[in-house]
Amino acid sequence: MLRRRVRGKAGRDPKPSAAVIDGQSVKGAGTVGAGTRDYDANKKINGRKRSVAVDTLGLLPAVMVRPAAVRDRAGATSLLLGLYLSGSCRVVFADQGFAGRLVAWARRVPGIIVHIVTKPAGQHGFQVHPRRCAAFLSWPQD
């Protein structure tokens, strides 16, 4: 309800049509139960992984928290189902960590188009990518 109001005040459609998904492993405090955390060997972190979807305004239509050992692609299935059930975000942008079977599964099961955005050659670290027209031709703008 609050997200719809914020989007409306910003002059946007109350239901977002696109989102960006990603995951982040975070250390678990000593009070976090062993059943809800695990070791992420890639990041060398014992804790949890939070997978989030943000719309074009940075608002959160879906969040999933799992043990850190869960791969981005495995956690994304629940995240994408949450987006589907919320009735919004039929197009999702993701990085290379989500490439593979998830793209076909998302199109077949919840009917969400997942665009994998790759880094430009030679890029190191984080950089904001400019909008790429070709990626936006297959979905409605909000």
CYANA upper distance limits for C-alpha pairs under 8 A (distance plus 0.5 A):
  1 MET  CA      5 ARG  CA      6.98
  2 LEU  CA      6 VAL  CA      6.75
  3 ARG  CA      7 ARG  CA      6.62
  3 ARG  CA     14 PRO  CA      8.04
  3 ARG  CA     59 LEU  CA      7.49
  4 ARG  CA      8 GLY  CA      6.52
  4 ARG  CA     13 ASP  CA      8.49
  4 ARG  CA     14 PRO  CA      4.94
  4 ARG  CA     15 LYS  CA      7.07
  5 ARG  CA      9 LYS  CA      6.66
  5 ARG  CA     14 PRO  CA      7.46
  6 VAL  CA     10 ALA  CA      6.79
  7 ARG  CA     11 GLY  CA      6.95
  7 ARG  CA     12 ARG  CA      5.61
  7 ARG  CA     13 ASP  CA      6.96
  7 ARG  CA     14 PRO  CA      5.85
  7 ARG  CA     15 LYS  CA      8.39
  7 ARG  CA     57 LEU  CA      8.22
  8 GLY  CA     12 ARG  CA      5.78
  8 GLY  CA     13 ASP  CA      6.71
  8 GLY  CA     14 PRO  CA      5.97
 12 ARG  CA    142 ASP  CA      6.86
 13 ASP  CA    142 ASP  CA      6.30
 15 LYS  CA     87 GLY  CA      8.24
 15 LYS  CA     88 SER  CA      6.10
 15 LYS  CA     89 CYS  CA      8.10
 16 PRO  CA     55 ASP  CA      6.79
 16 PRO  CA     56 THR  CA      8.08
 16 PRO  CA     88 SER  CA      6.20
 16 PRO  CA     89 CYS  CA      5.98
 16 PRO  CA    142 ASP  CA      6.99
 17 SER  CA     88 SER  CA      6.31
 17 SER  CA     89 CYS  CA      4.59
 17 SER  CA     90 ARG  CA      6.14
 17 SER  CA     91 VAL  CA      6.88
 17 SER  CA    140 PRO  CA      7.60
 17 SER  CA    141 GLN  CA      7.54
 17 SER  CA    142 ASP  CA      6.52
 18 ALA  CA     55 ASP  CA      6.55
 18 ALA  CA     56 THR  CA      7.45
 18 ALA  CA     88 SER  CA      8.32
 18 ALA  CA     89 CYS  CA      4.97
 18 ALA  CA     90 ARG  CA      6.65
 18 ALA  CA     91 VAL  CA      5.22
 18 ALA  CA     92 VAL  CA      6.08
 18 ALA  CA     93 PHE  CA      8.23
 18 ALA  CA    142 ASP  CA      8.45
 19 ALA  CA     53 ALA  CA      6.50
 19 ALA  CA     54 VAL  CA      5.77
 19 ALA  CA     55 ASP  CA      4.80
 19 ALA  CA     56 THR  CA      6.91
 19 ALA  CA     89 CYS  CA      6.37
 19 ALA  CA     91 VAL  CA      7.01
 19 ALA  CA     92 VAL  CA      5.34
 19 ALA  CA     93 PHE  CA      6.79
 20 VAL  CA     53 ALA  CA      5.94
 20 VAL  CA     54 VAL  CA      5.89
 20 VAL  CA     55 ASP  CA      6.95
 20 VAL  CA     56 THR  CA      8.44
 20 VAL  CA     92 VAL  CA      5.95
 20 VAL  CA     93 PHE  CA      5.17
 20 VAL  CA     94 ALA  CA      6.42
 21 ILE  CA     51 SER  CA      7.67
 21 ILE  CA     52 VAL  CA      6.12
 21 ILE  CA     53 ALA  CA      4.85
 21 ILE  CA     54 VAL  CA      7.09
 21 ILE  CA     76 ALA  CA      8.48
 21 ILE  CA     92 VAL  CA      7.36
 21 ILE  CA     93 PHE  CA      6.89
 21 ILE  CA     94 ALA  CA      5.92
 22 ASP  CA     51 SER  CA      6.21
 22 ASP  CA     52 VAL  CA      6.28
 22 ASP  CA     53 ALA  CA      7.31
 22 ASP  CA     72 ASP  CA      7.96
 22 ASP  CA     94 ALA  CA      7.05
 22 ASP  CA     95 ASP  CA      7.89
 23 GLY  CA     49 LYS  CA      7.03
 23 GLY  CA     50 ARG  CA      6.01
 23 GLY  CA     51 SER  CA      4.61
 23 GLY  CA     52 VAL  CA      6.78
 23 GLY  CA     72 ASP  CA      6.63
 24 GLN  CA     49 LYS  CA      5.92
 24 GLN  CA     50 ARG  CA      5.91
 24 GLN  CA     51 SER  CA      7.00
 25 SER  CA     40 ASP  CA      7.73
 25 SER  CA     43 LYS  CA      7.76
 25 SER  CA     45 ILE  CA      7.39
 25 SER  CA     47 GLY  CA      7.45
 25 SER  CA     48 ARG  CA      6.20
 25 SER  CA     49 LYS  CA      4.67
 25 SER  CA     50 ARG  CA      6.90
 25 SER  CA     68 ALA  CA      6.20
 26 VAL  CA     45 ILE  CA      7.32
 26 VAL  CA     46 ASN  CA      8.17
 26 VAL  CA     47 GLY  CA      6.18
 26 VAL  CA     48 ARG  CA      6.04
 26 VAL  CA     49 LYS  CA      6.60
 26 VAL  CA     50 ARG  CA      8.15
 26 VAL  CA     68 ALA  CA      8.06
 27 LYS  CA     45 ILE  CA      6.36
 27 LYS  CA     46 ASN  CA      6.09
 27 LYS  CA     47 GLY  CA      4.84
 27 LYS  CA     48 ARG  CA      7.01
 28 GLY  CA     32 VAL  CA      6.44
 28 GLY  CA     37 ARG  CA      7.37
 28 GLY  CA     46 ASN  CA      6.84
 28 GLY  CA     47 GLY  CA      4.44
 28 GLY  CA     48 ARG  CA      6.67
 29 ALA  CA     47 GLY  CA      8.12
 32 VAL  CA     36 THR  CA      7.58
 32 VAL  CA     37 ARG  CA      7.72
 33 GLY  CA     37 ARG  CA      7.35
 34 ALA  CA     38 ASP  CA      7.72
 36 THR  CA     48 ARG  CA      7.72
 36 THR  CA     66 ARG  CA      7.29
 36 THR  CA     67 PRO  CA      5.92
 37 ARG  CA     46 ASN  CA      7.35
 37 ARG  CA     47 GLY  CA      5.21
 37 ARG  CA     48 ARG  CA      5.58
 37 ARG  CA     66 ARG  CA      7.65
 37 ARG  CA     67 PRO  CA      4.62
 37 ARG  CA     68 ALA  CA      6.60
 37 ARG  CA     69 ALA  CA      8.46
 38 ASP  CA     46 ASN  CA      5.94
 38 ASP  CA     47 GLY  CA      5.93
 38 ASP  CA     48 ARG  CA      7.10
 38 ASP  CA     67 PRO  CA      5.48
 38 ASP  CA     68 ALA  CA      5.62
 38 ASP  CA     69 ALA  CA      5.94
 39 TYR  CA     44 LYS  CA      7.43
 39 TYR  CA     45 ILE  CA      6.18
 39 TYR  CA     46 ASN  CA      4.71
 39 TYR  CA     47 GLY  CA      6.81
 39 TYR  CA     67 PRO  CA      8.17
 39 TYR  CA     68 ALA  CA      6.14
 39 TYR  CA     69 ALA  CA      5.76
 40 ASP  CA     44 LYS  CA      6.01
 40 ASP  CA     45 ILE  CA      5.76
 40 ASP  CA     46 ASN  CA      6.74
 40 ASP  CA     47 GLY  CA      8.18
 40 ASP  CA     68 ALA  CA      5.54
 40 ASP  CA     69 ALA  CA      5.07
 40 ASP  CA     70 VAL  CA      8.27
 41 ALA  CA     45 ILE  CA      7.46
 41 ALA  CA     69 ALA  CA      7.82
 45 ILE  CA     68 ALA  CA      7.98
 46 ASN  CA     68 ALA  CA      7.30
 47 GLY  CA     67 PRO  CA      6.89
 47 GLY  CA     68 ALA  CA      5.97
 48 ARG  CA     65 VAL  CA      7.25
 48 ARG  CA     66 ARG  CA      6.12
 48 ARG  CA     67 PRO  CA      4.85
 48 ARG  CA     68 ALA  CA      4.64
 48 ARG  CA     69 ALA  CA      8.32
 49 LYS  CA     65 VAL  CA      6.26
 49 LYS  CA     66 ARG  CA      5.81
 49 LYS  CA     67 PRO  CA      6.19
 49 LYS  CA     68 ALA  CA      4.85
 49 LYS  CA     69 ALA  CA      8.15
 49 LYS  CA     70 VAL  CA      7.80
 50 ARG  CA     63 VAL  CA      7.65
 50 ARG  CA     64 MET  CA      6.26
 50 ARG  CA     65 VAL  CA      4.97
 50 ARG  CA     66 ARG  CA      6.95
 51 SER  CA     63 VAL  CA      6.33
 51 SER  CA     64 MET  CA      5.57
 51 SER  CA     65 VAL  CA      6.77
 51 SER  CA     72 ASP  CA      7.99
 51 SER  CA     75 GLY  CA      7.32
 51 SER  CA     76 ALA  CA      7.63
 51 SER  CA     79 LEU  CA      7.78
 52 VAL  CA     60 LEU  CA      7.62
 52 VAL  CA     62 ALA  CA      6.48
 52 VAL  CA     63 VAL  CA      5.02
 52 VAL  CA     64 MET  CA      6.87
 52 VAL  CA     79 LEU  CA      7.89
 53 ALA  CA     60 LEU  CA      6.37
 53 ALA  CA     61 PRO  CA      6.66
 53 ALA  CA     62 ALA  CA      5.79
 53 ALA  CA     63 VAL  CA      6.90
 53 ALA  CA     79 LEU  CA      7.94
 54 VAL  CA     58 GLY  CA      5.57
 54 VAL  CA     59 LEU  CA      5.77
 54 VAL  CA     60 LEU  CA      5.17
 54 VAL  CA     61 PRO  CA      6.75
 54 VAL  CA     62 ALA  CA      7.94
 55 ASP  CA     59 LEU  CA      5.97
 55 ASP  CA     60 LEU  CA      7.07
 55 ASP  CA     61 PRO  CA      7.51
 55 ASP  CA     89 CYS  CA      8.32
 61 PRO  CA     83 LEU  CA      7.27
 61 PRO  CA     86 SER  CA      8.20
 62 ALA  CA     79 LEU  CA      6.76
 62 ALA  CA     82 GLY  CA      6.69
 62 ALA  CA     83 LEU  CA      6.72
 63 VAL  CA     79 LEU  CA      7.16
 64 MET  CA     75 GLY  CA      7.88
 64 MET  CA     78 SER  CA      7.91
 64 MET  CA     79 LEU  CA      6.71
 66 ARG  CA     70 VAL  CA      7.28
 66 ARG  CA     75 GLY  CA      7.98
 70 VAL  CA     74 ALA  CA      6.89
 70 VAL  CA     75 GLY  CA      6.90
 71 ARG  CA     75 GLY  CA      6.81
 72 ASP  CA     76 ALA  CA      6.48
 72 ASP  CA     97 GLY  CA      6.87
 72 ASP  CA     98 PHE  CA      6.76
 73 ARG  CA     77 THR  CA      7.35
 73 ARG  CA     97 GLY  CA      7.46
 73 ARG  CA     98 PHE  CA      5.54
 73 ARG  CA     99 ALA  CA      8.20
 73 ARG  CA    102 LEU  CA      6.82
 74 ALA  CA     78 SER  CA      8.38
 75 GLY  CA     79 LEU  CA      7.13
 76 ALA  CA     80 LEU  CA      6.41
 76 ALA  CA     98 PHE  CA      8.27
 76 ALA  CA    102 LEU  CA      8.43
 77 THR  CA     81 LEU  CA      6.68
 77 THR  CA    102 LEU  CA      7.92
 77 THR  CA    106 ALA  CA      8.16
 78 SER  CA     82 GLY  CA      6.64
 79 LEU  CA     83 LEU  CA      6.90
 80 LEU  CA     84 TYR  CA      6.69
 80 LEU  CA    106 ALA  CA      7.78
 80 LEU  CA    110 PRO  CA      7.88
 80 LEU  CA    112 ILE  CA      8.14
 81 LEU  CA     85 LEU  CA      6.62
 81 LEU  CA    110 PRO  CA      6.89
 82 GLY  CA     86 SER  CA      6.65
 83 LEU  CA     87 GLY  CA      7.10
 83 LEU  CA     88 SER  CA      6.54
 83 LEU  CA     89 CYS  CA      6.74
 83 LEU  CA     90 ARG  CA      8.43
 84 TYR  CA     88 SER  CA      6.83
 84 TYR  CA     89 CYS  CA      7.78
 84 TYR  CA     90 ARG  CA      7.86
 84 TYR  CA    110 PRO  CA      6.55
 84 TYR  CA    111 GLY  CA      8.45
 84 TYR  CA    112 ILE  CA      8.07
 89 CYS  CA    112 ILE  CA      8.19
 90 ARG  CA    111 GLY  CA      7.64
 90 ARG  CA    112 ILE  CA      5.24
 90 ARG  CA    113 ILE  CA      6.80
 91 VAL  CA    112 ILE  CA      6.13
 91 VAL  CA    113 ILE  CA      5.26
 91 VAL  CA    114 VAL  CA      6.49
 91 VAL  CA    115 HIS  CA      8.04
 91 VAL  CA    139 TRP  CA      7.39
 92 VAL  CA    112 ILE  CA      7.62
 92 VAL  CA    113 ILE  CA      6.64
 92 VAL  CA    114 VAL  CA      5.28
 92 VAL  CA    115 HIS  CA      6.67
 93 PHE  CA    114 VAL  CA      6.27
 93 PHE  CA    115 HIS  CA      5.34
 93 PHE  CA    116 ILE  CA      6.47
 93 PHE  CA    117 VAL  CA      7.09
 94 ALA  CA     98 PHE  CA      6.78
 94 ALA  CA    114 VAL  CA      7.46
 94 ALA  CA    115 HIS  CA      6.76
 94 ALA  CA    116 ILE  CA      5.53
 94 ALA  CA    117 VAL  CA      6.42
 95 ASP  CA     99 ALA  CA      7.87
 95 ASP  CA    116 ILE  CA      5.93
 95 ASP  CA    117 VAL  CA      5.68
 95 ASP  CA    118 THR  CA      6.71
 96 GLN  CA    116 ILE  CA      6.66
 96 GLN  CA    117 VAL  CA      7.35
 96 GLN  CA    118 THR  CA      6.77
 98 PHE  CA    102 LEU  CA      7.12
 98 PHE  CA    103 VAL  CA      8.19
 98 PHE  CA    116 ILE  CA      7.81
 99 ALA  CA    103 VAL  CA      6.96
 99 ALA  CA    116 ILE  CA      6.89
100 GLY  CA    104 ALA  CA      8.15
101 ARG  CA    105 TRP  CA      6.60
102 LEU  CA    106 ALA  CA      6.39
103 VAL  CA    107 ARG  CA      6.97
103 VAL  CA    113 ILE  CA      7.74
103 VAL  CA    114 VAL  CA      5.99
103 VAL  CA    115 HIS  CA      8.23
104 ALA  CA    108 ARG  CA      6.63
105 TRP  CA    109 VAL  CA      6.28
105 TRP  CA    110 PRO  CA      8.43
106 ALA  CA    110 PRO  CA      6.12
106 ALA  CA    111 GLY  CA      6.41
106 ALA  CA    112 ILE  CA      5.72
106 ALA  CA    113 ILE  CA      7.06
106 ALA  CA    114 VAL  CA      7.41
107 ARG  CA    111 GLY  CA      4.88
107 ARG  CA    112 ILE  CA      5.44
107 ARG  CA    113 ILE  CA      5.96
107 ARG  CA    114 VAL  CA      7.96
108 ARG  CA    112 ILE  CA      8.44
115 HIS  CA    135 ALA  CA      7.82
119 LYS  CA    123 GLN  CA      6.88
123 GLN  CA    127 GLN  CA      8.37
132 ARG  CA    136 PHE  CA      7.39
133 CYS  CA    137 LEU  CA      7.06
136 PHE  CA    140 PRO  CA      8.36
136 PHE  CA    141 GLN  CA      8.40
